[in-house]
Amino acid sequence: MKSMVVRSPKAPLVLEDRPIPEPGRGEVRIRVHACGVCHSDTFTTDGLWPGLQLPRVPGHEVAGVLDAAGEAVTRFRVGDRVGLGWHGGHDGTCDACLRGKFIHCRNGRVTGIAYDGGYAEYVIAPEIAVAPIPDGLEFPEAAPLLCAGVTTFNALRNVGARSGDLVAVQGLGGLGHLGVQYARAMGFEVVAISRGTDKEPFARKLGAHHYVDSGRKDFAQAMTKLGGARVILATAPNAPAISALVAGLGIEGCLLIVAAPFEPIALSAVDFIARDGRMQGWSSGTAADSEDAMRFAALHGVRPMIERYALADASRALGAMLEGTVRFRAVLDAA
């Protein structure tokens, strides 16, 4: 099989021919049809993840067909359409797992970091990390939903907002363009927040009821005029931009962060105290969450906007993603 391999940090990926692996007990083999390119792939390509062992094949937005199963695999059969996301497995015995918080497993495995990921024609994964892809979703559409999709969907459905609440989505990139669609389909009154006015038509096309330019001097007043947000979903990894969002929260509003800027976020305690507000982070989701996110997307017409690349062009796809020129998710065609 062909694989795109990280052999040293920050070096171009190497196209290699490797033996097709065989699944072990409790594992499945997926014939990869599409794999999304995510900013978190840089944890592998740049050698940033603690304890990362190279060489490694990146990729944690994997969509394909199960073509082999190891012993004790019971949920899936050969020929099933399946997806594999960031959460690549859990031990089921640690304190987090015993409380049902599998995404926070003390010994959790990350696809494309703990083991080889989807920048290849085949991938081996634990059965517990795999989700069925519903009919109505093509593989290139499903791939980004296994990370960007499940992250925004899972965060919004768990934050405590109810249908009809004012929910804002900051950023209209890879995460944000899905966040707006999910928020609209969930029945929220949706505000899209981005810098400048040129993105308003696109935001409304995605389903936003309102658009607010984050660069305007009266940003807080504009949000207050709408009633103040019950939730602002921060999807753009820019610390100063995230800090400025607090002014747009309503009473008991939540700043919900799914983007991860590397620099600290400056926040005023007074701003939160004055509105009984809170800040919350949210991490991806398990296979069950991915299944829910994909089924919801198939039912409500939520779709990622993608640019497709050949597997051999993975380095070019990564570069375009990092430069911000992709609209809005890069996907590798591995089939």
N, C-alpha and C positions, 0 to 999 in steps of 0.2 A: 504494500500500500504506500501511497505518497503521504508524507507528513511535512509540515513546516515546523522546524525545530529551533528552539533557542539554545545556542551552545555557549554564549557568553553575553553578559549584560550589555544592553544598548547596541548590540551588533545586529546587522540584518539577519532575518530568519533564513535558515538553510533548508532547501528542499531536499528531502532524503527519501530513499526507498527503504522501507522497513518490512519485516515479516508481519503478516496479519495476526494479531494476538488472539488467544483463546480465552474465553471467560472462565473464571474459577467458580467455586461454590458461592451461590447467592449473587452472582454477577451476570450481566448481559453484555452482548456486543451489539453496537449500533453502527449500521452503515450510514455514515454521515451524508446528508443531502445539502445541508446548509449550516453555517455557523456564524453567529453574529460577532462583530468586533466591538469590544467594550473598552472604555477607558481603564477599567480595572485589570485588563490584560497586561498593562504596564507593570503590574506587580511581578509578573513573570518575565516579560521582555526586558525590563530594566533591572531585574534581580533585586527587587525591593522587599519581597516577602521574607520575613525571618525564617531561616531554616530551609529555604528553597534549594532543591537539589537539581542541578543542571547536568545533562541536557533535559529539556522539558518541552512538550508541545502545549502551547496555550489554548485558550478557548473554552468558555463556559456558557455559551448560548447555542446549544447543539440540538439540531432537529434532524431526524432521520427515521430509518426503519430497523427494528430489531431483527437481526439475522442469525443470532445464536444465543443460547441460554445455558448457563451452568447448572450444576446440581442445586436443588432446593428452590429454584425460581418457580413461583406459583402464580404470580399476578399477570405476567405477560407471556405472549406466544410469539414465535417467529412470524414475521410479517406485520406486526403491530407498528403503527406510526407513533413514535415516542420522542420526548424531549428531555434534555438534561441541562440543568442550570448551575448557578454558583454553588449552591449547597450540594456537595458531592457525597454526602453520607454522614451518619452519626453512630455513636456506639450504643445508644439505648440504655446505658447503665449509669451515666454520670448524674450529678444532681440536677443539671438543666434538663436532661432528657427525661428523668423521672418525673419532672414537673410539666412535661409535654413541650418544652422549649427546645425543640430539636435544632433549630437554626443557631442556638447558642451552645451547642454541645462542646464540652471541654476538650474533646478529642475529634471534633468535626473535621471533615475533609473538604477541601475546595477543589472543584473541577479545574483542571489546567494548572494547578499549583501542587496539590498533593499527589496527583497522578495526571497522566497525559490527557489533554483535552481535545477539542473539536477542530483544530486546524489540521485535520487529517481526514483520510477516507474512512477510517474506522476508529471507534473509541470503546474502551471497556469501562463499565461503571457498575456500582452496586445497584441491585434492583430497587432498593428503597429510595434511591436518588432520582428515579426515572418517572416521568409523568406521561400519560397518554395525550396525544394531540388530537383534538376533535376534528370531525369532518368540517369542511368549510374553511379551514386554514391551510394555506400552502406552506411548504417547509420554510421558504425565505421569510414569510410573514410571521411564522411561529417563533423563529429563532430569537429575535429581539424581545419577544414577550417573556422569554425564560430568564431575563434579567431586568432590563429596563421596564418591561411590562409588569412583571410580578412585583417589583419594588414599589412602583407608583400605585398599583391596584391595592396591594396589601396594606400600604401605609394609609391610604384613604379610607379603606373599609374598617380599619381598626382604631382610628383616631377619635371616634365618638361623635362625629358630625352626623346629622340626620338629613333626610331628604328635605330640600327647601332651604337649608342653611347656605350662607354665603361662603364659598370656598374659592380661594385664589391659588393660582399656580404661577410661580415665578420661573421664568425661563421657557423658551419654546424650542429647545434643542431635543436631543435624543430621548431624554426623560420627560421633559415638559410637554412635548407634543402628544405623548401618550397620556400624561397626567390630565391634560385638558379633556381629552376624549373620554377617559374613564370617569372623570368627575361629572361630566355632562350626563353620561349614561347612568350614573348612580342617582341622579335626580337633584344634584346640588345646583344652586345659582352660581355660575362659574365666572370668575374674573381671571383674565390672563394678564400677567404683569411682565413687561419686558422693557428694555431701553429703546426709546425712540417711538415714532408713530407709524413707521412704515410697515410694521408687522401686524397692525390691527386687522386688516382684511384676512390674513392667514389665520389669526387667532379665532376670528369669528367663523371662518370656514371649518375649523376644528370643532367648534361647538361652544366657544365662549360667549356668554351673554354680554359681558363688559370687557373693556380693555383699558388698562391704566399704564401710562408711561412712567416707569420707575425713576426716570431722570427729572421729572417735573418738580419744581420747588414745592408745590402744594400737594405732593403725593399723599401725605397723611390726611389732608382735608378731602381729597378725592375719594379715598377709601372710606373715610368717616361718612361722607355723603351717601355712600352705598350701604351704610349700616355697620361697617367694620367687619372684618373677616372672622368667621368662626375658626377657620383654618387657613394658613398660608403654607402651601407645599413648596419648599425651596429645592429646586432641581438644578440650578446653575452653581457650580462650585467656585463662587467668588465671595470671599469672606466679607468685604465691605458691603456688597450688594445684599447679602443675607442679613447683616446687622441692620440695614435700613428698613427691612421689612416689618420690624416690630411695630413701627408707627402705624401700620395698616391693620393691626389686629383689633377686633372688637372686644367687648367684655368677655372674659374667660376664654379668650382666643388662644389658639395653639400655633406656634411656629414649628412646623413639621419638616425636619431636614432629612433629605435622602441623598443630597449631593455632598461630596467630601472634599472641601478645600484643604490644602495642606497647611495653610497659615491659620492662626487662632482667630476665632470670631469674637469681636468686641461687642458686648451686650451690657445694657444698663439695667441693674436690678430695679430701679425706680420705674422704668417703663413696664416691667412685668407686674410689679406690685400695684401700680396705678390701675391696671385693668384685670387683676387676678389672672394674669396670663401664664402660659407655660411654654417651654421649649421641649421638643421631643425628637429623638432620632429614630430612624427605622431602617432595619436591614432586610434585604431581599426576602426570601421565603423558602419553604421546603417544597418537595415534589407535589404535595397536596395543594399548596398555595399556587404553584405554577399551573396545576390542572384547573383550579378555579379561575385564575386569571385568563387562561386561554379559552375556557368555555364561555366566560363572560364576554370576552372580546368577539368570539365567533357569533354569539347571540345578538350583540348590540352593534356590530359593525366597527369595533375599534381595530384599527390597523396601523402598523408602523409605516412610515415613509422610509424607503430603503434605497441604497445604491449597491449594486451587485458587483463583486470582483471574483476573478478566478482564484482558486486556492493558491496557485503559484505567485499571485500578486498580493499576498497577505501583508508584506512589509509596506507596500504602497497604500493598502487600505488602512493600516495602522497610522501611517503618516498623515493621510487625509483626515482621519478621525481626530488626531492630536492637533492638527492645524485648524480644525473647525470648519472644513470646507465640505464635509459630508452632509447631505440633507436626507435623513437625519440619523440613520443607522447604516453602517457598512455591514454587508453580509457576504461571506465567502461561499461560493458554489463549489461544493466538494463532490457532487454527484458526477 
